[in-house]
Amino acid sequence: MKKSIQELSNNMNVMVINGQLAEAAEKYYAPGIRTIEFDGRVTEGREAAMKKLTDFVDSIQTVKKITLLRSASDDNASFSEYILDLDMRDGSNIYLHEIVRSVWENGLVVEERYFKG
């Protein structure tokens, strides 16, 4: 049975809040994924997106908190709102209120755009 976009998003959200950011991307990113950062920077393709994400994950010293505030889906898109509180290896702290819009095709994310909340 085909899973709904909301079911897929819920499964990915569980992985994210458990700190499995790279694993969630590995499971759900399509080969042609396109990611768009807050500042408009675009990353094309799974290999480049995974490199960017694993570099970020590797720069985290401690995950203090990843909280899913809410999620929703409509048509082929899902929206997830998170609070992330991360201590980084360089001694800095990232406290981020983030909204992620994911566009899905055939059970995989083909585009992910990040917004500051």
C-alpha positions in Angstrom: 0.0 0.0 0.0 1.3 3.4 -0.9 2.0 5.7 2.0 0.5 9.2 2.2 2.8 12.3 2.1 1.9 12.9 5.8 2.9 9.4 6.8 6.2 9.7 4.9 6.8 13.1 6.5 5.9 11.8 10.0 8.4 8.9 9.6 11.1 11.4 8.5 10.3 13.7 11.4 10.7 10.9 13.9 14.2 10.3 12.5 15.0 14.0 12.7 13.9 14.5 16.3 15.9 11.5 17.2 19.0 13.2 15.8 19.2 11.0 12.7 19.4 13.8 10.3 21.8 12.2 7.8 20.0 8.8 8.1 16.7 10.5 7.3 18.1 12.2 4.3 19.8 9.0 3.1 16.4 7.2 3.3 14.2 9.9 1.8 16.2 12.1 -0.5 15.6 11.4 -4.2 18.7 11.2 -6.5 17.9 14.5 -8.1 17.1 16.3 -4.8 17.3 20.1 -4.8 17.8 21.9 -1.5 17.4 25.7 -1.0 18.8 27.4 2.1 17.5 30.5 3.9 19.8 32.7 1.9 18.8 31.2 -1.5 21.8 29.0 -2.0 20.9 25.9 -4.0 22.4 22.5 -3.8 21.6 20.1 -6.7 21.8 16.3 -6.4 21.8 13.7 -3.7 25.6 13.4 -3.5 26.1 17.2 -3.0 23.1 17.5 -0.6 24.4 14.5 1.5 27.9 16.0 1.7 26.5 19.4 2.8 24.4 17.6 5.5 27.1 15.3 6.7 29.5 18.2 7.0 26.9 20.0 9.1 26.2 17.0 11.3 29.9 16.4 11.8 30.3 20.0 13.1 27.8 19.3 15.9 29.3 18.6 19.3 26.0 18.1 21.2 22.4 18.0 20.2 20.7 19.7 23.1 17.3 19.6 21.6 15.4 19.0 18.4 11.7 19.6 18.8 9.0 19.1 16.2 6.4 21.8 16.9 4.0 20.8 14.1 3.7 19.3 10.7 1.2 19.3 7.9 0.9 18.2 4.3 -1.0 19.3 1.2 -1.0 17.7 -2.2 2.7 16.6 -2.7 4.3 18.9 -0.1 4.9 18.5 3.6 5.8 21.2 6.1 7.6 20.6 9.4 8.4 23.3 12.0 11.3 22.6 14.3 13.3 24.1 17.2 17.0 23.0 17.1 19.4 23.8 19.9 22.9 22.6 19.0 26.3 23.1 20.5 28.9 23.1 17.8 32.5 21.8 17.8 33.8 25.3 17.3 32.3 26.4 20.6 29.3 28.2 19.2 25.6 27.5 19.7 23.0 27.3 17.1 19.5 27.9 18.3 17.2 27.8 15.3 13.5 28.0 14.7 13.2 26.4 11.2 10.4 25.5 8.8 11.2 22.8 6.2 9.0 22.5 3.1 9.5 19.2 1.3 8.1 18.3 -2.1 7.6 14.6 -2.6 7.5 12.3 -5.7 7.2 8.6 -5.6 7.9 8.4 -1.8 11.1 10.6 -2.0 11.9 14.2 -1.4 12.7 16.0 -4.7 13.0 19.5 -3.2 13.6 20.8 0.3 13.5 24.4 1.2 14.4 25.9 4.6 12.8 28.9 6.2 13.7 30.7 9.4 10.7 30.7 11.7 
